[in-house]
Amino acid sequence: MRALIFSLLASAPLLASSEECYGNPPAYLGKPCIRSILYGEYFFASVREDGLSYAIRSSSGNPLSGKLIEPSDRWRPGFRIGFGSHLAHDSWEISGDWTYFYSDLIQTVHASFASPGSTYLTPIFIDASSYAQILGGKSLQEAKEQWTLSFNAITFALSRPYYLSRQLSVRPQTGLLAGWIDQDVEISYLTSAPPAGGGNDVVAYQTMIQNDTWRAGPFFGGMMDWYIQRKFRFFGTLRAAVLYRSLHFNQTQVSVGNSGGDFRLFLRDASHRLQPWLDCQLGLAWGTFFRCSRHYFEAGLQYECQYFWHEFESRVLCQQISNSQDRSVNNLGDLSLQSVALRLRLDF
């Protein structure tokens, strides 16, 4: 009996060290005070999308040959807030978060008057009749685009860590994603009469595009934690999904000063389809326990990229074909959102 007591006392330091939480989140189960998680991210994001080119800049004399003009990359702030809980059952962990981002980009380009056949700016969102008049006696002196995007996403996830070693773990994850992306694009073109007079009466053209979408569905993925030192770790996440997406589309085009009279075109559509989604996160974090290991704090830097296939819908009228105002080509543009975030986390 005395030998058994001395054996337990001798092994006590080893038992204590095995209860340390370094590199081993399930050790939270040995600390019943730590059950809840709060985390937040403040990030700067840049968003890009196909199908937003609104003019062609050319000096070769061919109006359809040159450089496409589209909105420049600009970084805007956003945030993500979330919560979670360490479950007592088999080390499972649940979490949920909300992400919000808003972007408003305006870009204007100018060109001097060009004689017929040497247009420097060629409009893309324009009808065939107005396009023919621009080439016939005037050129485009100003093209402007304003693109606003509002992004909201809510996720709920369930994960469970598996440990390849004390410093390396993988964490399969599954959950639900719901997202809303609302976009408004306003494009305007202005022309002026040539110095010697002549030409015709097309003076202004405007296109307004509205895309309102929502999507929902399950996602699957995994996370990795690699502790390079006692308090520092690299982490990465890869998630993918095929979501059900609903789109409401409106496009209005207005011509003012057309020789055949002012007119307005209305294009509307609603579609429901499956949309692939991919999310990748990479980062470095530092964390420590405090208050006698009853709380845990972590701060990290994170890079994230999300990709939505066929997110933006628009229609381009066949401007290079005479008398083709009723003919159009549907465009479906992919959306990518990349961000750099400061991530803070508190377990208690």
C-alpha positions as CSV (number, residue, x, y, z in Angstrom):
1,M,0.0,0.0,0.0
2,R,2.8,2.4,0.9
3,A,4.6,1.6,-2.4
4,L,1.4,2.4,-4.3
5,I,1.1,5.8,-2.6
6,F,4.7,6.7,-3.4
7,S,4.1,5.6,-7.0
8,L,1.1,7.9,-7.4
9,L,3.0,10.8,-5.8
10,A,6.0,10.3,-8.1
11,S,3.7,10.2,-11.2
12,A,1.8,13.4,-10.2
13,P,4.1,15.8,-12.1
14,L,3.6,13.7,-15.3
15,L,-0.1,13.7,-14.9
16,A,-0.1,17.4,-14.4
17,S,2.0,18.0,-17.5
18,S,-0.3,15.7,-19.6
19,E,-3.2,18.0,-18.6
20,E,-1.5,21.0,-20.2
21,C,-3.6,22.4,-23.1
22,Y,-0.6,23.2,-25.4
23,G,-1.4,21.7,-28.7
24,N,-4.2,19.6,-27.3
25,P,-7.7,21.2,-27.2
26,P,-9.4,18.2,-25.8
27,A,-7.5,18.9,-22.6
28,Y,-10.2,21.6,-22.0
29,L,-12.3,18.6,-20.8
30,G,-9.8,18.4,-17.9
31,K,-10.6,22.1,-17.1
32,P,-14.4,22.2,-16.7
33,C,-14.4,26.0,-16.4
34,I,-13.5,26.3,-20.1
35,R,-16.5,25.6,-22.2
36,S,-17.4,28.6,-24.3
37,I,-15.7,30.4,-27.2
38,L,-16.0,34.0,-28.5
39,Y,-14.1,35.2,-31.5
40,G,-14.0,38.1,-33.9
41,E,-12.2,39.2,-37.0
42,Y,-11.7,42.7,-38.4
43,F,-10.5,42.4,-42.0
44,F,-9.8,44.4,-45.1
45,A,-11.1,42.7,-48.3
46,S,-10.8,43.1,-52.0
47,V,-13.5,41.8,-54.3
48,R,-13.2,41.0,-58.0
49,E,-15.9,39.8,-60.5
50,D,-16.0,38.8,-64.1
51,G,-18.4,40.6,-66.4
52,L,-17.9,44.1,-65.1
53,S,-15.8,45.5,-68.0
54,Y,-17.7,48.5,-69.3
55,A,-15.5,49.9,-72.1
56,I,-12.6,49.2,-74.5
57,R,-9.7,51.6,-74.7
58,S,-8.1,51.5,-78.2
59,S,-6.0,53.7,-80.4
60,S,-5.5,51.2,-83.3
61,G,-8.6,52.3,-85.2
62,N,-10.4,49.0,-84.4
63,P,-13.1,49.8,-81.8
64,L,-13.3,46.2,-80.7
65,S,-9.5,45.7,-80.2
66,G,-7.8,47.2,-77.1
67,K,-7.7,47.0,-73.4
68,L,-10.8,46.2,-71.4
69,I,-11.6,48.7,-68.6
70,E,-13.0,47.4,-65.4
71,P,-13.1,48.6,-61.7
72,S,-9.7,48.6,-60.0
73,D,-9.0,46.6,-56.8
74,R,-9.6,48.5,-53.6
75,W,-9.5,47.2,-50.1
76,R,-12.5,47.8,-47.8
77,P,-13.1,46.9,-44.1
78,G,-15.5,44.2,-42.9
79,F,-15.9,42.0,-39.8
80,R,-16.9,38.6,-38.6
81,I,-18.2,37.7,-35.1
82,G,-18.7,34.2,-33.8
83,F,-19.4,31.9,-30.9
84,G,-18.8,28.3,-30.0
85,S,-18.7,25.7,-27.3
86,H,-16.5,22.7,-26.3
87,L,-18.9,19.8,-25.8
88,A,-18.3,17.2,-23.1
89,H,-19.2,14.4,-25.5
90,D,-16.2,13.0,-27.3
91,S,-14.4,16.4,-27.7
92,W,-16.9,17.7,-30.3
93,E,-17.0,21.5,-30.9
94,I,-19.8,23.6,-32.3
95,S,-19.5,27.1,-33.7
96,G,-21.5,29.8,-35.6
97,D,-20.5,33.2,-37.0
98,W,-21.8,36.1,-39.1
99,T,-19.7,37.9,-41.8
100,Y,-20.4,41.3,-43.2
101,F,-18.7,43.2,-46.0
102,Y,-19.7,46.2,-48.1
103,S,-17.9,47.7,-51.1
104,D,-18.6,50.8,-53.2
105,L,-16.3,51.3,-56.2
106,I,-16.6,54.2,-58.7
107,Q,-14.3,54.5,-61.8
108,T,-14.4,57.1,-64.6
109,V,-12.3,57.2,-67.8
110,H,-12.0,60.0,-70.4
111,A,-10.9,60.3,-74.0
112,S,-10.6,63.2,-76.4
113,F,-12.7,63.4,-79.5
114,A,-11.8,60.9,-82.2
115,S,-12.7,60.9,-85.9
116,P,-14.9,58.1,-87.2
117,G,-13.1,54.8,-87.5
118,S,-10.6,55.7,-84.7
119,T,-12.7,55.5,-81.5
120,Y,-10.6,55.5,-78.4
121,L,-13.3,54.4,-76.0
122,T,-15.8,51.8,-77.1
123,P,-18.9,51.2,-74.9
124,I,-19.9,47.6,-74.1
125,F,-23.3,48.0,-72.5
126,I,-25.1,49.8,-75.4
127,D,-27.6,49.0,-78.1
128,A,-26.8,48.5,-81.8
129,S,-28.5,51.7,-83.1
130,S,-26.7,54.0,-80.6
131,Y,-23.4,52.3,-81.1
132,A,-23.7,52.9,-84.9
133,Q,-24.4,56.6,-84.4
134,I,-21.3,56.9,-82.1
135,L,-19.1,55.5,-84.8
136,G,-20.8,57.5,-87.5
137,G,-20.1,60.9,-86.3
138,K,-19.1,61.1,-82.6
139,S,-16.8,59.2,-80.3
140,L,-17.2,58.4,-76.6
141,Q,-15.6,61.0,-74.3
142,E,-16.5,59.6,-70.9
143,A,-17.4,56.2,-69.5
144,K,-18.2,55.7,-65.8
145,E,-19.1,52.7,-63.7
146,Q,-20.3,52.5,-60.1
147,W,-20.4,49.0,-58.5
148,T,-21.8,48.4,-55.0
149,L,-21.8,45.0,-53.3
150,S,-23.3,44.0,-49.9
151,F,-22.2,40.6,-48.5
152,N,-23.7,38.7,-45.6
153,A,-23.0,35.1,-44.6
154,I,-24.0,33.0,-41.6
155,T,-22.4,29.6,-40.9
156,F,-22.9,26.9,-38.3
157,A,-20.3,24.2,-38.0
158,L,-19.6,20.9,-36.1
159,S,-16.0,19.6,-35.8
160,R,-13.9,17.1,-34.0
161,P,-10.1,17.1,-33.7
162,Y,-7.8,14.2,-34.3
163,Y,-4.2,14.3,-33.2
164,L,-1.4,13.0,-35.4
165,S,1.1,14.2,-32.7
166,R,1.2,16.5,-29.8
167,Q,2.0,19.4,-32.1
168,L,-0.2,18.5,-35.2
169,S,-3.9,18.0,-35.4
170,V,-6.5,17.7,-38.2
171,R,-10.1,18.6,-37.6
172,P,-12.9,17.4,-40.1
173,Q,-15.7,19.9,-40.2
174,T,-19.3,20.0,-41.6
175,G,-22.0,22.6,-41.3
176,L,-24.5,24.8,-42.9
177,L,-23.9,28.1,-44.9
178,A,-26.5,30.8,-45.7
179,G,-25.4,33.9,-47.7
180,W,-26.8,37.0,-49.3
181,I,-25.1,39.0,-52.0
182,D,-26.7,42.1,-53.4
183,Q,-25.1,44.0,-56.2
184,D,-25.9,47.2,-58.1
185,V,-24.0,48.3,-61.2
186,E,-24.6,51.7,-62.9
187,I,-22.8,52.4,-66.2
188,S,-23.0,55.7,-68.1
189,Y,-21.6,57.0,-71.4
190,L,-21.3,60.6,-72.7
191,T,-20.5,61.9,-76.1
192,S,-20.0,65.4,-77.6
193,A,-20.3,66.7,-81.1
194,P,-17.1,66.9,-83.2
195,P,-15.5,70.4,-83.4
196,A,-16.5,70.8,-87.1
197,G,-20.1,70.0,-86.3
198,G,-22.0,67.1,-88.0
199,G,-22.7,63.8,-86.5
200,N,-26.0,62.8,-84.9
201,D,-27.9,63.2,-81.7
202,V,-26.7,60.4,-79.3
203,V,-25.5,62.3,-76.3
204,A,-26.0,60.0,-73.3
205,Y,-26.5,56.3,-72.5
206,Q,-27.1,54.6,-69.2
207,T,-27.3,51.0,-68.0
208,M,-28.4,49.9,-64.5
209,I,-28.0,46.3,-63.4
210,Q,-29.3,44.7,-60.2
211,N,-28.4,41.3,-58.9
212,D,-30.0,40.1,-55.6
213,T,-29.0,36.5,-54.6
214,W,-29.3,34.2,-51.7
215,R,-27.9,30.8,-51.3
216,A,-28.0,28.0,-48.7
217,G,-26.7,24.5,-48.2
218,P,-24.3,22.1,-46.4
219,F,-20.5,22.4,-46.6
220,F,-17.7,20.0,-45.8
221,G,-14.0,20.6,-45.1
222,G,-11.2,20.3,-42.7
223,M,-8.8,22.4,-40.5
224,M,-5.2,21.9,-39.5
225,D,-3.3,23.1,-36.5
226,W,0.5,22.9,-36.3
227,Y,2.1,24.2,-33.1
228,I,5.6,25.3,-34.0
229,Q,6.3,26.5,-30.4
230,R,4.5,26.3,-27.2
231,K,2.3,29.3,-27.9
232,F,2.5,29.7,-31.6
233,R,0.7,27.8,-34.3
234,F,0.0,27.7,-38.0
235,F,-3.5,27.0,-39.0
236,G,-5.4,26.4,-42.2
237,T,-8.9,25.7,-43.3
238,L,-10.3,24.3,-46.6
239,R,-14.1,24.1,-47.1
240,A,-16.3,23.5,-50.2
241,A,-20.0,23.3,-50.9
242,V,-22.5,23.1,-53.7
243,L,-25.2,25.5,-52.7
244,Y,-28.8,26.1,-53.8
245,R,-28.8,29.7,-55.2
246,S,-31.7,32.0,-56.1
247,L,-31.1,35.0,-58.3
248,H,-33.3,38.0,-59.1
249,F,-32.0,40.0,-62.0
250,N,-33.0,43.4,-63.5
251,Q,-31.3,45.4,-66.2
252,T,-32.5,48.8,-67.5
253,Q,-30.9,50.6,-70.5
254,V,-31.8,54.2,-71.4
255,S,-30.8,56.2,-74.5
256,V,-31.1,60.0,-74.5
257,G,-30.6,61.9,-77.8
258,N,-30.9,58.9,-80.1
259,S,-31.8,60.0,-83.7
260,G,-34.7,57.5,-83.7
261,G,-36.0,58.9,-80.4
262,D,-35.2,58.3,-76.7
263,F,-36.0,54.8,-75.5
264,R,-35.7,52.5,-72.5
265,L,-35.1,48.7,-72.5
266,F,-36.1,46.5,-69.6
267,L,-34.6,43.0,-69.0
268,R,-35.7,40.9,-66.1
269,D,-35.0,37.3,-65.1
270,A,-35.2,35.0,-62.1
271,S,-33.2,31.8,-61.9
272,H,-32.5,29.0,-59.4
273,R,-29.5,26.8,-59.7
274,L,-26.7,25.0,-57.9
275,Q,-23.6,27.1,-57.2
276,P,-20.2,25.7,-56.2
277,W,-18.4,27.6,-53.4
278,L,-14.8,27.3,-52.1
279,D,-13.2,28.8,-49.0
280,C,-9.5,28.7,-48.0
281,Q,-7.9,30.2,-44.9
282,L,-4.3,30.4,-43.8
283,G,-2.9,32.1,-40.7
284,L,-0.5,32.3,-37.7
285,A,-1.7,32.7,-34.2
286,W,-0.3,33.2,-30.7
287,G,-2.3,32.0,-27.6
288,T,-1.9,31.7,-23.9
289,F,-3.8,30.7,-20.7
290,F,-4.4,33.1,-17.9
291,R,-6.1,33.2,-14.5
292,C,-4.8,29.8,-13.4
293,S,-5.7,28.2,-16.8
294,R,-9.3,29.1,-16.4
295,H,-9.3,31.3,-19.6
296,Y,-7.5,31.2,-22.9
297,F,-6.8,34.1,-25.2
298,E,-5.5,34.0,-28.8
299,A,-4.6,36.6,-31.4
300,G,-3.7,35.9,-35.0
301,L,-3.3,37.1,-38.6
302,Q,-5.3,35.3,-41.3
303,Y,-5.6,35.4,-45.0
304,E,-8.8,34.1,-46.6
305,C,-10.2,33.7,-50.1
306,Q,-13.7,32.8,-51.0
307,Y,-14.8,31.9,-54.6
308,F,-18.4,31.9,-55.9
309,W,-19.0,30.5,-59.4
310,H,-21.4,32.2,-61.8
311,E,-22.5,34.9,-59.3
312,F,-23.1,37.9,-61.5
313,E,-25.5,37.9,-64.4
314,S,-25.7,40.6,-67.0
315,R,-26.7,41.0,-70.7
316,V,-24.7,42.7,-73.4
317,L,-26.6,43.7,-76.5
318,C,-25.0,42.9,-79.8
319,Q,-23.8,46.4,-80.6
320,Q,-21.6,45.6,-83.6
321,I,-24.5,44.2,-85.6
322,S,-26.9,46.7,-87.2
323,N,-30.6,46.5,-86.3
324,S,-30.0,44.0,-83.5
325,Q,-31.4,45.8,-80.5
326,D,-33.4,42.7,-79.5
327,R,-30.4,40.3,-79.5
328,S,-28.4,39.9,-76.4
329,V,-25.7,37.7,-74.9
330,N,-26.0,36.5,-71.3
331,N,-22.8,36.8,-69.1
332,L,-22.3,34.9,-65.9
333,G,-19.3,36.2,-63.9
334,D,-17.4,34.4,-61.1
335,L,-16.9,36.4,-57.8
336,S,-13.8,36.1,-55.6
337,L,-13.3,37.8,-52.2
338,Q,-9.9,37.8,-50.6
339,S,-9.2,39.3,-47.1
340,V,-6.5,39.9,-44.5
341,A,-7.8,39.8,-41.0
342,L,-6.8,40.3,-37.3
343,R,-8.4,37.5,-35.4
344,L,-9.1,37.5,-31.7
345,R,-10.4,34.6,-29.6
346,L,-11.4,34.1,-26.0
347,D,-12.2,30.8,-24.3
348,F,-13.8,30.8,-20.9
